[in-house]
């Protein structure tokens, strides 16, 4: 189970959610694997406690969020139905069921197209997920994902896209390095909570330092 001091009454559902997420994502090669889920769940627990959110609900949404990811399902609807059907079998209130589904349905970056999170719990889980896309681990995930979808490391003639639709974001050719400019470097200013903002600042600076070194090495200047 994720590192948490959550009330024992919530543990059976969280343990079941962990097993479900593992069964779906343990073999993932895109960077949305079980270890990504665990990091997001652990960070959700940490941020929830610092921000006064419902930690159990935050961890539950974090554990399930990529089970529904449209990148890993036939469609967004198919992914959401998979999670909703699973939640139907759990001892959850209708309110908590709906809340988890709302968080999962709107937390994705989606080329910046999704609306702001409505609840504190949604903000916490979204922040935890975005923090995993900022910093050292994020650098590793960016190159893993580029290899997974067949994108090159870098092509100097292929410039980052300033404004793109969610469809183009997913389907057009890009590069691992462009992904930093198209998404990862934008996340720091899209963090919701004060606790997450403090973490994002340091991680963002690390990515900027990495990119400076990368370009110097690419150009043979260092």
C-alpha positions as CSV (number, residue, x, y, z in Angstrom):
1,X,0.0,0.0,0.0
2,X,1.1,3.6,-0.7
3,X,2.9,5.3,2.2
4,X,-0.1,6.8,4.2
5,X,-1.7,7.1,7.6
6,X,-5.2,7.0,6.1
7,X,-8.1,5.8,8.3
8,X,-8.3,2.0,8.4
9,X,-11.9,2.2,7.1
10,X,-10.6,3.4,3.7
11,X,-7.8,0.9,3.4
12,X,-9.7,-2.0,1.8
13,X,-10.8,0.2,-1.1
14,X,-7.4,1.7,-1.6
15,X,-5.7,-1.7,-1.5
16,X,-8.2,-2.9,-4.1
17,X,-7.5,0.1,-6.2
18,X,-3.8,-0.5,-6.0
19,X,-4.2,-4.1,-7.1
20,X,-6.5,-3.0,-10.0
21,X,-4.1,-0.3,-11.2
22,X,-1.2,-2.7,-11.0
23,X,-3.1,-5.3,-13.0
24,X,-3.7,-2.7,-15.8
25,X,-0.5,-0.7,-15.8
26,X,2.3,-2.9,-14.4
27,X,3.6,-3.8,-17.9
28,X,3.2,-0.3,-19.3
29,X,6.2,1.0,-21.3
30,X,5.1,4.6,-21.9
31,X,6.0,6.1,-18.6
32,X,2.4,5.7,-17.2
33,X,3.4,2.6,-15.4
34,X,2.7,1.4,-11.8
35,X,5.7,3.4,-10.4
36,X,4.3,6.6,-11.9
37,X,1.0,5.7,-10.2
38,X,2.7,5.1,-6.9
39,X,4.6,8.3,-7.0
40,X,1.4,10.3,-7.8
41,X,-0.5,8.5,-5.0
42,X,2.3,9.2,-2.5
43,X,2.5,12.8,-3.5
44,X,-1.3,13.2,-3.4
45,X,-1.3,11.9,0.2
46,X,1.5,14.3,1.1
47,X,-0.2,17.3,-0.5
48,X,-3.6,16.5,0.8
49,X,-2.3,16.5,4.4
50,X,-0.5,19.8,3.8
51,X,-3.5,21.4,2.2
52,X,-6.3,20.0,4.3
53,X,-7.9,17.9,1.6
54,X,-9.6,14.4,1.9
55,X,-6.4,12.2,1.7
56,X,-8.3,9.0,1.1
57,X,-10.2,10.3,-1.8
58,X,-7.1,12.0,-3.3
59,X,-5.1,8.7,-3.1
60,X,-8.0,6.7,-4.6
61,X,-8.3,9.1,-7.6
62,X,-4.5,9.1,-8.0
63,X,-4.4,5.3,-8.0
64,X,-7.0,5.1,-10.7
65,X,-6.2,8.1,-12.9
66,X,-4.2,6.5,-15.6
67,X,-6.3,3.4,-15.8
68,X,-8.7,5.8,-17.5
69,X,-6.1,7.7,-19.6
70,X,-7.3,8.0,-23.2
71,X,-3.7,7.4,-24.4
72,X,-3.9,3.9,-22.9
73,X,-7.5,3.1,-23.9
74,X,-9.4,3.0,-27.2
75,X,-11.0,6.3,-26.2
76,X,-11.5,8.6,-23.2
77,X,-15.0,7.2,-22.8
78,X,-13.8,3.6,-22.7
79,X,-11.2,4.4,-20.1
80,X,-13.7,6.3,-17.9
81,X,-16.2,3.4,-18.2
82,X,-13.5,1.0,-17.1
83,X,-12.9,2.9,-13.9
84,X,-16.6,3.7,-13.3
85,X,-17.5,0.0,-13.6
86,X,-14.8,-0.9,-11.1
87,X,-16.0,1.8,-8.6
88,X,-19.5,0.4,-8.9
89,X,-18.3,-2.7,-7.1
90,X,-16.7,-0.8,-4.3
91,X,-18.3,0.3,-1.0
92,X,-18.3,4.0,-1.9
93,X,-21.0,6.6,-1.6
94,X,-22.5,7.9,-4.8
95,X,-20.9,11.3,-3.9
96,X,-17.4,9.9,-3.6
97,X,-17.8,7.9,-6.8
98,X,-18.9,11.0,-8.7
99,X,-16.1,13.0,-7.2
100,X,-13.4,10.5,-8.2
101,X,-14.7,10.4,-11.7
102,X,-14.8,14.2,-12.0
103,X,-11.2,14.4,-10.9
104,X,-10.0,11.7,-13.3
105,X,-12.0,13.2,-16.2
106,X,-10.5,16.7,-15.9
107,X,-7.0,16.3,-14.5
108,X,-5.1,15.6,-17.8
109,X,-3.1,18.4,-19.3
110,X,-4.8,17.8,-22.7
111,X,-2.7,20.4,-24.4
112,X,-4.0,22.9,-21.8
113,X,-7.6,22.5,-22.9
114,X,-9.2,21.1,-19.8
115,X,-11.1,23.4,-17.4
116,X,-9.8,24.3,-13.9
117,X,-10.3,21.8,-11.1
118,X,-13.4,22.5,-9.1
119,X,-12.5,20.9,-5.8
120,X,-9.5,21.0,-3.5
121,X,-9.1,17.2,-3.9
122,X,-9.0,17.6,-7.7
123,X,-6.4,20.3,-7.4
124,X,-4.2,18.1,-5.1
125,X,-4.3,15.1,-7.4
126,X,-3.7,17.2,-10.5
127,X,-0.8,18.8,-8.8
128,X,0.7,15.5,-7.8
129,X,0.4,14.2,-11.4
130,X,1.9,17.4,-12.8
131,X,4.8,17.3,-10.3
132,X,5.7,13.9,-11.8
133,X,6.1,15.7,-15.1
134,X,8.5,18.3,-13.6
135,X,12.1,17.5,-12.6
136,X,14.5,14.7,-12.8
137,X,12.0,11.8,-13.0
138,X,10.1,13.9,-15.6
139,X,13.3,14.1,-17.8
140,X,13.5,10.3,-17.7
141,X,9.8,9.9,-18.5
142,X,10.0,12.3,-21.4
143,X,12.7,10.3,-23.2
144,X,10.9,7.0,-22.4
145,X,7.7,8.3,-23.9
146,X,9.4,9.7,-27.0
147,X,10.9,6.3,-27.6
148,X,7.6,4.6,-27.0
149,X,5.8,6.7,-29.7
150,X,8.8,6.7,-32.1
151,X,9.8,10.3,-31.7
152,X,13.5,11.3,-32.0
153,X,15.5,12.9,-29.2
154,X,16.0,16.2,-31.0
155,X,15.7,17.7,-34.5
156,X,16.9,21.3,-34.6
157,X,14.8,22.1,-37.6
158,X,11.6,20.8,-36.0
159,X,10.5,23.7,-33.8
160,X,8.3,23.4,-30.7
161,X,4.6,24.2,-31.4
162,X,3.3,27.2,-29.6
163,X,-0.4,26.5,-29.9
164,X,-1.9,23.2,-30.8
165,X,-5.1,21.2,-30.5
166,X,-5.3,18.2,-28.2
167,X,-5.5,16.0,-31.3
168,X,-2.4,17.5,-32.9
169,X,-0.6,17.3,-29.6
170,X,-1.1,13.6,-29.6
171,X,-0.8,12.8,-33.3
172,X,1.7,15.1,-35.0
173,X,5.4,14.4,-35.0
174,X,7.5,16.0,-32.3
175,X,10.7,15.3,-30.3
176,X,11.6,14.5,-26.8
177,X,13.2,18.0,-26.4
178,X,10.2,19.8,-27.9
179,X,8.0,18.1,-25.3
180,X,9.8,20.2,-22.6
181,X,8.8,23.4,-24.4
182,X,5.4,22.3,-25.5
183,X,4.3,21.0,-22.1
184,X,6.7,20.3,-19.2
185,X,8.1,23.8,-18.8
186,X,4.6,25.2,-18.8
187,X,3.4,23.1,-15.9
188,X,5.0,25.1,-13.1
189,X,2.6,28.0,-13.8
190,X,-0.4,25.7,-13.8
191,X,0.1,24.2,-10.3
192,X,-2.8,24.8,-8.0
193,X,-1.7,24.6,-4.4
194,X,0.9,26.4,-2.4
195,X,2.5,23.2,-1.2
196,X,3.0,21.9,-4.8
197,X,4.2,25.3,-6.1
198,X,7.2,25.1,-3.7
199,X,8.1,21.7,-5.0
200,X,7.5,22.7,-8.6
201,X,9.9,25.7,-8.5
202,X,12.9,23.6,-7.6
203,X,12.1,20.8,-10.1
204,X,11.5,23.4,-12.9
205,X,14.8,25.0,-12.3
206,X,16.5,21.5,-12.6
207,X,14.8,21.0,-16.0
208,X,16.0,24.4,-17.2
209,X,19.5,23.6,-16.1
210,X,19.4,20.2,-17.9
211,X,18.1,21.7,-21.1
212,X,20.9,24.4,-21.1
213,X,23.5,21.6,-20.7
214,X,21.8,19.5,-23.4
215,X,21.9,22.2,-26.0
216,X,25.5,23.1,-25.2
217,X,26.5,19.4,-25.6
218,X,24.4,19.0,-28.8
219,X,26.2,22.0,-30.3
220,X,29.6,20.7,-29.2
221,X,30.2,23.7,-27.0
222,X,30.6,21.7,-23.7
